[in-house]
Amino acid sequence: MALDYNHPIDIIEDIDLRHFEENYLIPQKPVILRGLLKGTKAYDEWNFEYFKRVAGDLTIGVFENREEDLDKTMKVPHRKMKFADYLDLIATTPTDLRIHLWNIFKDCPQLMDDFEFPPINTTFLKGFPYMFFGGQGSVARMHQDIDMSNVFLTQFEGKRRVVLFAPEYSHLLYRYPLNVHTGVNVVKPDYERFPGLNYVKGYECEIKHGDTLFMPGEYWHYIEYTEGGFGMSLRSLNPHLSKRFRGLMNISVRQAVDWSMRKAMGDGWFEAKQKIADRRANAAIRKATKKESELIPQ
Ligand SMILES: O=C(O)CCC(=O)C(=O)O
């Protein structure tokens, strides 16, 4: 057995609210919505040159691929650059530099006129559109989004490879307790250290200009820029109240407890979390192997 994320994702060119809700939103199943923003200025015109004209003079914080702090979301940028220089760099040169979760619309509100929230969802969080930029080879390591909202990730320039796993696999993926991160590297899996990976199944896809990937709330995602480029993510409330509640608890309580324990115990807390993650994974492996042996006729 080995880590299996070869399952393709449905690709749909035209979809209405009912079809989307019944087949993807309520069952929380990923799908690529090809050309979802067709007919908007963003779809036709957003490229490196456009963003250089609109926002090139801004100074922005950029992040490197770093292996440290595996259980933390990187919030403080590793360096600052002029945005126009950053765009020139990712347009021409492989680099690990990324910009993530940038609400560029606060700096350049006129960009909000370039698109409309697509009529396939009624609970978009309209105040939180974010842009993501990355050089070829840069990576967003595997994580879940802490608020558990659904994400509609549209690509405008370049290409991104995305690997997705359902939240049901969180224990087999060694999620740290009180946290939305894991120490596993899905593209270089270490089966000896993380045997649970043998029991996990997921999806893989590549998105390019005009593709919108619907990532259901709580889904694990690993993202790699196979070409330098950028995209926008629109978020919407999870249709399931239990997940909305979990998202709220994550932001308000779990994260705060995690931070205070880290402050109080330092590295000891990280080690304790690793042990708990290992214990939970071992229990999930026992359950998975029991299920398999039940399927073998005696
Ligand atoms: O593409 C990226 O840089 C990361 C996107 C991501 O992790 C997200 O939208 O939650």
The ligand as a Gaussian input file, in Angstrom:
#p B3LYP/6-31G(d) Opt

LIG

0 1
 O       -2.074000      28.902000      -3.028000
 C       -1.604000      29.206000      -1.952000
 O       -0.570000      29.863000      -1.867000
 C       -2.270000      28.702000      -0.686000
 C       -3.774000      28.661000      -0.801000
 C       -4.398000      28.171000       0.466000
 O       -3.793000      27.478000       1.248000
 C       -5.789000      28.498000       0.780000
 O       -6.498000      29.123000      -0.025000
 O       -6.223000      28.138000       1.902000

